[in-house]
């Protein structure tokens, strides 16, 4: 399976972002890829909760989802939308979810995942984030099953801050994931120290390919995304790095390499309990 990550920067308006994004999707499709992956907050990114909720849509009304589903069908390609800010009623109250969508070649959503771990952190006196004040947390891990060239590939779905929770990745791998997607808007202040290391660690621990499409560049309030969309092998080798500009990276997913990595170091399958004294 040939996979592409598209790295770009979302605007505050989804239609403006789509105008930039659609040609990139077409360019990736020309490379005969089977799966195109987009980052978190794939079509818009706002500064505060009120603007985000104002621009968010219910799934059935989402302009971005409708457009990208149609593109997937027209181009005969699978597309992962890293996430769309999606409204949904929960106990008769309107709530906001950070939701990832996997769309198949026929333009059908075959799997969706709501981000489980909220980015609630205090990096410094000047920088803190409370994602849980904006979004509802998802409750279930998800694995999508995608048929490509006569073979089935199992895709574990995560979003950004989920990266810091290794047991989620381990559970996805133990339930058959061949590759795990990590669409992100990763902050530069933490990304420069943690991004490459964490993605490599998750690949090594699980023996999975890690596919991490990310946004790059400056936003509002001096906020800066780290970029460096990565595709990492099951052995922990960085196969492609999109660096810090608009870019498309592509590589092939080889299920045989998953078997080799896991046979050499079978730690994934050892579930030892430790006595602490």
Secondary structure, DSSP 8 states (H G I E B T S, - for coil): -EEEEEE----SSHHHHHHHHHHHHHHHHTTT-SEEE--SS-S---SSHHHHHHH-EEGGG-HHHHHHHHHHHHHT-EEEEEEEEEEEEETTEEEEEEEEEEE-TTS-EEEEEE--S--EEE-SSS-EEEGGGT-B-----EEEEEEETTEEEEEEEEEGGGGG-HHHHHHHHHTT-SEEEEEB--BHHHHHHHHHHHHHHHHHHHT-EEEE-B-EEE-GGG-EEE---EEE-TTS-EEEE-TTSSEEEEEE--HHHHHHHHHHSGGGG--------
